[in-house]
Amino acid sequence: MKHKLFTTLAIVALLLHATSMAAKDYSMTLFGIKSDGTTLNTRSIQKAIDHISAQGGGRLVFTVGRYLTGSIHLKDNVTLHLGEGAVIVGSVNPYDYDLVDNAWYALIIAKKQNNIAITGKGVIDGRGRELGNNFLDQACNGIINDPLKLGRVANRPKLIYFRECKNVQVKGIRLQNPAFWTQTYDQCENLLIDGISVHSRAYWNNDGIDIVDCNGALIQNCYVDATDDAICLKSHDANSLCQNITVRHNKMCSSASGIKFGTASVGGFKNIRIIDNFVFDTYRSAITLQAVDGGEIENIVVDSLTSINTGNPIYLVVGQRRADAHQLIEIDKELNRIRRSKLANVRISNVYAEVPATKPDAGYDYEGPIEDLPRNTSPSSIIGLKDNPVQNVTIENVEIVYPGGGDPTYAKVGLDELDKVPEMPKAYPEFSQHKELPAWGFYVRHANNINFRNIKLTARKADYRPAIVYDDVQGGSLQKIKVNEPKYGKKPTIYTNNCSSIKR
C-alpha cells in the first residue's frame, strides 16, 4: 500500500513539474485585463484562458493590482499565476456566478480539464460576507430558491470548484473570504495542494479544503482557518472513493473539526495517511472518521498529531443515515439490501492533545453551536453499532490532558446503566451527539480488536467518571495505560462491560 501511494505522489510531482517547466508566460495586459478593482474582467480573463489553452498552454500572469471578476473556467494546460500583490476579487453580484452541473456556484471552475494550476504569492478574495448576504437578499425576495430556509442560502459561491480534473496544482496562494466552502476538488486525480493559506471566516459553513472522491492527492504545508471543517475528505458517489491521499505538515483551526472524513461518506475512504499536523482553537474534533452513509473507511494511518485547545481529540463512529436507492446493492432480481457502513483497520499514534473546560472557539465571528447542554466534557470515542462494530483499531503513544471536573448532576450515566447512552445511527455525526458519556478519557462501544498501547490520560480536576469505559468490545488489548487524576471516591480507572478477550 505504501509503495503504491508514494508512487502515485511521485507521478503527481513529476507531471506538475513538467507542466510548469514547459509553460509560456502571458501577461494579463495582453488581453486588456484591468487591475483597477472596479472593471469587471470576467470576459477578458476567460478570453485569455481560452487563447492560452488553444495555443498549447502556459501561464496567465497577474502582477500587482486588483482584478474584479465573476466565474471563470480554467482550461487544459493553463496556470493562473498570481504575483505578489496581485488580488483576484470576486464580484458581489450573485448573477456573475455560473452554476456547474446545476449543483455548485464557484469563482474559478474547471471540469474534465488536465494539467491546470493556480500558483504564486497572490490572493483570491471572494468578499463572501457581502456576497453571501446578497444571495440571502435574493432568496428573501423569492428570486433564488433556498430550501434550507435557515437564514443562510444553502448554495453560495465557492472560490474554487474542480471536478474530474487530472494533474492539478494549487500552490503558494492565499484564499480568503469565500461565501461558502473555500475549495472543492471532486473526483480529481493527481492533486497537489502545497503551501497555501486559507482564511475562511466570512460566512457560515465555510470549509477550508474539501477533497471529494479523489484518487492520488497530497495536501501539505498549508495553514487553514475556517468556520467549518478545516480539511474535510468526503465521498458523494457510491461508485467512487477518496483514496491514496496524504495530508501532512498542516496547521489549522476551526469552528467545527480539524481533519474530518465525512459526513458525506457514501463511497468511502482507503489508503490515507494523516502525518504531522497541528490543530488548535477548534470547536469539535481534531481528527474524526465517520462512516455513516454506507461507505467504507479502511487502511487509515494518523501519526504525529498535536491538538491544543480542541473540544475533542479523537472520534471514530459508524452510523447508518441513508437508505436511498443509490445505496442499494442488488443481491438477486428479487432482493436488495442496504449498503452497510464500515470502519476498519485504523492506526492512530504519537498524539498529544489538550482539551479545555471552556468553549475552544469562543470569540470567533461564527462560533460552533452551543448544543446538547448541560453536558460534561466528552471523551475521545470509538463507537460502532450493535450489529456493525468498528474493527481493528490501534491507538498507541497517546497523551491527552483533560479538564476533569465532571458534574454528576448534569445527566449522569452510571456504570450499571450503560444502555442509557443512545445508539443514534441516523443522527448527524459529531462527538457530542451521544450527550453524556460515562468516561472522561476514552469511551469505546461496539468494537472488535481494539488495541491501546502506551496511553497517558490526565485529568486536571477530579471527575466522577472512570478514565476508560469499554462496552461490548471483543478482542484487543489495554497495555501500558497510565492515568493521573485527583481522587474521587471509589471508582475503577478502567471499566469493562460485556467484553471478552481483552489482553491487559
C-alpha positions in Angstrom: 0.0 0.0 0.0 2.8 2.5 1.0 4.7 1.8 -2.2 1.6 2.4 -4.3 0.8 5.6 -2.5 4.4 7.0 -2.8 4.5 6.1 -6.5 1.3 8.0 -7.1 2.6 11.0 -5.4 5.9 10.9 -7.3 3.9 10.8 -10.5 1.9 13.9 -9.3 5.1 15.8 -8.7 6.8 14.8 -11.9 3.8 15.7 -14.1 3.3 19.1 -12.4 7.0 19.9 -12.6 7.0 19.0 -16.3 3.9 21.2 -16.9 5.4 24.2 -15.1 8.8 23.9 -16.9 7.1 23.9 -20.4 4.8 26.8 -19.6 4.9 30.1 -21.6 4.1 33.3 -19.8 1.3 35.6 -21.0 0.8 39.0 -19.3 -2.7 39.9 -18.3 -2.2 43.2 -20.1 -2.1 41.4 -23.4 -5.8 40.7 -23.1 -6.9 44.1 -21.8 -7.5 42.8 -18.2 -7.7 45.8 -15.9 -6.2 46.0 -12.4 -8.3 48.9 -11.0 -10.6 46.8 -8.8 -13.7 48.2 -10.5 -13.7 47.0 -14.1 -15.5 43.6 -14.4 -12.9 41.4 -16.2 -14.8 38.2 -16.5 -14.9 38.0 -20.3 -11.3 39.3 -20.7 -9.9 36.7 -18.3 -11.9 34.0 -19.9 -10.7 35.0 -23.4 -7.1 34.8 -22.1 -7.6 31.3 -20.7 -9.2 30.1 -23.9 -6.5 31.6 -26.0 -3.6 30.2 -23.9 -5.2 26.7 -23.8 -5.7 26.8 -27.6 -2.0 27.6 -28.1 -1.0 24.5 -26.1 -0.8 26.0 -22.7 1.0 28.5 -20.5 0.7 30.8 -17.5 -1.6 33.8 -17.4 0.4 36.1 -15.1 -1.2 38.7 -12.9 1.0 41.4 -11.4 0.2 43.9 -8.6 -3.4 45.1 -8.7 -7.0 44.1 -8.0 -8.8 42.1 -10.7 -12.6 42.1 -10.4 -14.3 39.1 -11.9 -17.2 36.7 -11.9 -17.0 33.0 -12.7 -14.1 31.9 -14.9 -13.4 28.5 -16.3 -9.9 27.1 -16.3 -8.9 25.0 -19.3 -6.3 22.4 -20.2 -2.7 23.2 -19.7 -3.3 26.7 -18.2 -1.9 28.1 -15.0 -3.2 31.2 -13.3 -0.1 32.8 -11.7 -0.7 35.5 -9.1 2.4 37.5 -8.4 2.9 39.1 -5.0 0.4 41.9 -4.6 -2.0 40.5 -7.2 -5.5 40.0 -6.0 -8.4 38.3 -7.9 -11.5 39.9 -6.4 -14.9 38.1 -6.6 -17.9 40.1 -7.7 -20.6 40.6 -5.1 -23.4 40.2 -7.7 -24.9 36.7 -7.3 -25.7 36.7 -11.1 -22.0 36.9 -12.0 -21.5 33.3 -11.0 -22.0 30.2 -13.0 -23.8 27.1 -11.8 -21.9 23.9 -12.5 -24.0 20.7 -13.2 -26.9 22.5 -11.7 -25.2 22.0 -8.3 -22.4 24.4 -7.3 -21.6 28.0 -7.9 -17.9 29.0 -7.9 -15.5 31.7 -8.8 -12.8 29.6 -10.5 -14.3 26.5 -12.2 -12.7 23.5 -14.1 -14.5 20.4 -15.3 -12.7 17.5 -17.0 -9.5 19.6 -17.6 -5.9 18.3 -17.4 -2.7 20.0 -16.3 -4.2 23.0 -14.6 -2.8 25.1 -11.7 -3.1 28.2 -9.6 0.2 29.4 -8.2 2.1 32.3 -6.8 2.1 34.6 -3.8 -1.1 36.5 -4.6 -4.6 36.4 -3.2 -8.1 35.2 -4.2 -10.7 37.2 -2.3 -14.3 36.1 -2.5 -15.8 39.1 -0.5 -18.0 36.4 0.9 -19.9 38.2 3.6 -21.3 40.8 1.2 -21.8 38.2 -1.5 -23.5 35.8 0.9 -25.8 38.5 2.2 -26.7 39.4 -1.4 -27.6 35.8 -2.1 -29.7 35.9 1.1 -31.4 39.1 0.0 -32.4 37.5 -3.3 -33.7 34.4 -1.5 -35.8 36.6 0.7 -37.2 38.3 -2.4 -38.1 34.9 -3.8 -35.7 35.1 -6.7 -33.2 32.4 -5.5 -34.6 29.2 -4.0 -33.4 28.5 -0.5 -34.6 25.0 0.5 -32.9 25.1 4.0 -34.5 28.4 5.0 -32.1 28.8 7.9 -31.2 32.4 7.3 -28.3 31.4 5.1 -28.6 30.3 1.5 -27.6 26.6 1.1 -25.6 27.1 -2.1 -23.3 30.1 -2.3 -20.2 30.5 -4.4 -17.0 28.7 -3.6 -13.7 30.2 -4.6 -12.5 27.0 -6.4 -14.5 24.1 -7.8 -12.6 21.5 -9.9 -14.4 18.3 -11.0 -13.0 15.3 -12.8 -9.7 17.0 -13.5 -6.2 15.4 -13.7 -2.8 16.8 -12.7 -3.9 19.7 -10.6 -1.7 22.1 -8.6 -2.7 24.8 -6.2 0.4 26.2 -4.6 1.5 29.2 -2.5 -1.6 31.4 -2.8 -3.8 32.9 -0.2 -7.5 32.1 -0.4 -9.8 34.3 1.7 -13.4 35.3 2.4 -15.4 32.8 0.4 -19.2 32.9 0.7 -19.2 29.1 1.2 -16.8 26.2 1.2 -13.4 27.7 0.1 -12.4 25.0 -2.4 -13.7 21.6 -3.6 -11.8 19.0 -5.6 -14.3 16.4 -6.8 -13.2 13.2 -8.4 -9.9 14.6 -9.4 -6.7 12.6 -10.0 -3.1 13.6 -9.1 -3.8 16.6 -7.0 -1.2 18.7 -5.2 -2.2 21.4 -2.7 1.0 22.9 -1.2 1.8 25.9 1.0 -1.4 27.7 0.7 -3.1 29.8 3.4 -6.9 29.7 3.8 -8.8 32.3 5.8 -12.4 31.3 5.5 -14.5 33.2 8.2 -16.6 35.4 6.1 -19.8 33.3 6.4 -21.4 30.2 7.9 -20.4 26.6 6.9 -17.1 27.7 5.3 -15.0 24.6 5.0 -11.3 25.2 4.3 -10.3 22.3 2.0 -12.7 19.7 0.6 -11.4 16.6 -1.1 -14.2 14.6 -2.6 -13.7 11.1 -4.1 -10.2 12.0 -5.3 -7.5 9.4 -6.2 -3.9 10.5 -5.5 -3.7 13.7 -3.6 -1.1 15.4 -1.4 -2.1 18.3 0.9 0.9 19.7 2.7 2.4 22.8 4.4 -0.9 24.6 4.5 -2.5 27.0 7.1 -6.3 26.8 7.4 -8.6 28.9 9.5 -12.3 28.1 8.8 -15.8 28.5 10.2 -16.5 24.9 9.3 -14.2 21.8 8.9 -10.7 22.8 8.1 -9.6 19.8 6.0 -12.5 17.6 5.1 -12.4 14.4 3.0 -15.8 13.5 1.5 -17.4 10.8 -0.6 -20.5 11.7 -2.5 -20.6 8.8 -5.0 -21.4 5.2 -4.1 -19.2 4.1 -7.0 -16.1 6.2 -6.0 -13.6 6.5 -3.3 -11.3 9.0 -1.7 -8.0 7.0 -1.8 -4.3 7.2 -1.9 -4.2 10.6 -0.1 -1.6 12.1 2.2 -2.3 15.1 4.5 0.9 16.3 6.2 2.6 19.2 7.8 -0.5 21.4 8.1 -1.7 23.8 10.8 -5.4 24.5 11.3 -8.2 25.9 13.5 -11.9 25.6 13.0 -15.4 26.3 14.4 -16.0 22.7 13.6 -13.4 19.8 13.2 -9.8 20.0 12.2 -9.4 16.9 10.0 -12.6 15.1 9.1 -13.7 12.1 7.0 -17.4 12.6 6.3 -20.0 13.5 7.0 -20.6 12.6 3.3 -19.3 9.0 3.2 -21.3 7.3 0.5 -18.4 5.5 -1.3 -15.6 5.6 1.2 -12.0 6.3 2.1 -9.0 4.0 1.6 -5.2 4.2 1.9 -4.9 7.6 3.6 -2.1 9.0 5.7 -2.5 11.9 8.1 1.0 12.8 9.2 2.4 15.6 11.4 -0.5 18.0 11.7 -1.3 20.7 14.3 -4.9 21.5 15.3 -5.6 24.4 17.7 -8.6 26.5 19.0 -11.0 24.1 17.3 -14.6 23.5 18.5 -15.1 19.9 17.6 -12.7 17.0 16.9 -9.0 17.2 16.0 -9.4 14.0 13.9 -12.8 12.3 13.2 -13.5 9.3 11.0 -17.2 9.0 10.2 -18.6 6.0 8.3 -22.3 6.9 8.3 -23.6 6.8 4.8 -22.9 3.3 3.6 -19.3 3.8 2.6 -16.2 2.1 3.9 -13.2 3.6 5.8 -10.2 1.3 5.7 -6.4 1.4 5.9 -6.0 4.8 7.6 -2.8 6.0 9.4 -2.8 9.0 11.7 0.6 9.8 13.1 2.2 12.8 14.9 -0.9 14.8 15.6 -0.8 17.7 18.1 -4.1 19.2 19.3 -4.3 22.2 21.6 -7.5 23.8 22.9 -9.7 21.5 20.9 -13.1 20.2 22.1 -12.4 16.6 21.3 -9.2 14.8 20.2 -10.3 11.6 18.5 -13.8 10.5 17.3 -14.4 7.3 15.3 -18.0 6.4 14.6 -20.2 4.1 12.5 -23.7 5.1 11.6 -26.4 4.3 9.0 -28.1 7.5 8.0 -29.1 6.8 4.4 -31.3 4.2 2.7 -32.0 5.7 -0.6 -31.9 4.0 -4.0 -28.3 4.6 -5.0 -27.1 2.7 -1.8 -29.0 -0.5 -2.5 -26.9 -3.4 -3.6 -28.7 -6.0 -5.8 -28.4 -9.5 -4.3 -30.7 -11.0 -7.0 -33.6 -9.8 -9.0 -36.0 -10.1 -6.1 -34.0 -8.8 -3.2 -32.0 -5.7 -2.3 -30.2 -4.8 0.9 -28.9 -1.5 2.2 -25.2 -1.0 1.8 -23.6 -1.1 5.3 -21.1 1.4 6.5 -17.7 0.0 7.6 -14.9 1.4 9.7 -11.8 -0.9 10.0 -8.0 -1.0 10.0 -7.1 2.3 11.6 -3.8 3.2 13.3 -3.5 6.4 15.4 -0.2 7.0 17.0 2.0 9.7 18.6 -0.7 12.1 19.6 -0.6 14.9 22.2 -3.8 16.7 23.0 -5.1 19.3 25.5 -8.9 19.6 25.9 -10.2 22.8 27.6 -13.0 23.2 30.1 -14.4 26.2 28.2 -15.6 26.6 24.6 -12.4 26.5 22.4 -13.7 28.7 19.7 -15.2 31.4 21.9 -15.0 34.8 20.3 -14.9 33.7 16.7 -17.3 35.6 14.4 -19.1 32.3 13.7 -18.8 30.0 16.7 -19.8 26.4 16.8 -23.3 25.9 18.3 -23.9 25.5 22.0 -25.7 22.2 21.9 -26.5 19.1 24.0 -26.0 21.0 27.2 -25.7 20.6 30.1 -23.1 18.0 29.2 -19.7 17.2 30.7 -16.6 17.3 28.6 -16.7 14.4 26.1 -14.0 11.8 26.0 -12.3 10.5 22.8 -14.6 7.8 21.5 -14.7 4.8 19.2 -18.4 4.0 18.7 -19.8 1.4 16.4 -23.3 -0.1 16.1 -24.5 -3.2 17.9 -24.8 -5.1 14.6 -21.9 -3.3 12.9 -18.9 -2.8 15.1 -15.8 -0.8 14.5 -12.9 -3.2 13.7 -9.2 -3.4 14.1 -8.1 -0.1 15.6 -4.7 0.6 17.2 -4.2 3.6 19.4 -0.7 4.0 20.7 1.7 6.5 22.2 -1.0 9.0 23.0 -1.1 11.6 25.7 -4.3 13.6 26.4 -4.9 16.2 29.1 -8.5 16.8 30.1 -10.0 19.4 32.4 -11.8 16.8 34.5 -14.3 18.2 37.0 -17.3 16.2 35.6 -20.6 17.1 37.4 -22.8 14.0 38.1 -25.9 16.2 38.4 -25.9 17.0 34.7 -27.1 13.8 33.2 -25.2 11.0 34.9 -24.9 7.7 33.1 -23.9 5.2 35.8 -21.8 2.1 35.1 -24.8 -0.1 35.8 -26.9 1.7 33.2 -24.7 2.0 30.1 -27.6 1.2 27.9 -28.8 4.7 28.5 -26.2 6.0 26.0 -28.3 6.3 22.8 -27.3 4.4 19.7 -28.3 7.2 17.2 -27.4 5.5 13.9 -29.2 8.1 11.8 -28.0 11.2 13.7 -25.7 13.8 12.2 -22.4 12.5 13.4 -20.5 14.7 15.9 -18.7 13.7 19.1 -21.4 15.4 21.2 -24.3 13.5 19.6 -24.4 10.9 22.4 -24.7 13.6 25.1 -23.4 12.5 28.5 -20.8 9.7 28.2 -19.7 7.6 31.2 -15.9 8.1 30.8 -13.7 11.2 30.8 -10.7 9.8 28.8 -11.8 7.2 26.2 -15.2 5.6 25.6 -15.4 2.5 23.3 -18.6 0.7 22.4 -19.5 -2.0 19.8 -16.0 -2.7 18.6 -13.7 -5.6 17.8 -10.0 -5.9 18.2 -9.2 -2.5 19.7 -5.6 -2.2 20.9 -4.5 0.6 23.3 -0.7 0.8 24.0 1.2 3.4 25.9 -1.6 5.7 26.7 -1.3 8.5 29.3 -4.5 10.3 30.4 -4.5 13.3 32.8 -7.5 15.0 34.4 -6.7 18.3 36.0 -9.7 18.0 38.4 -11.4 15.0 39.9 -14.1 13.5 37.7 -16.9 11.2 38.8 -16.4 9.0 35.7 -13.7 6.4 35.1 -10.9 7.3 32.7 -11.8 4.5 30.2 -15.0 2.6 29.6 -15.2 -0.4 27.3 -18.8 -1.6 26.5 -19.3 -4.5 24.1 -15.7 -4.7 23.0 -14.5 -8.1 21.7 -10.8 -8.8 21.4 -7.8 -6.5 21.6 -5.6 -5.1 24.4 -5.2 -2.4 27.1 -1.4 -2.2 27.8 0.7 0.4 29.5 -2.2 2.7 30.4 -1.2 5.5 32.8 -3.9 7.6 34.4 -3.4 10.7 36.5 -6.3 12.4 38.3 -7.2 13.7 41.7 -9.1 11.2 43.9 -12.9 11.0 43.5 -14.2 8.4 46.0 -14.2 4.8 45.0 -14.4 4.1 41.2 -12.5 2.0 38.7 -9.9 3.6 36.5 -10.8 1.2 33.6 -14.3 -0.3 33.4 -15.3 -3.1 31.0 -18.8 -4.3 30.4 -19.9 -7.2 28.1 -16.3 -7.6 26.8 -14.1 -10.6 26.0 -10.6 -11.5 25.1 -9.1 -8.1 26.2 -5.4 -8.6 27.0 -4.2 -6.4 29.9 
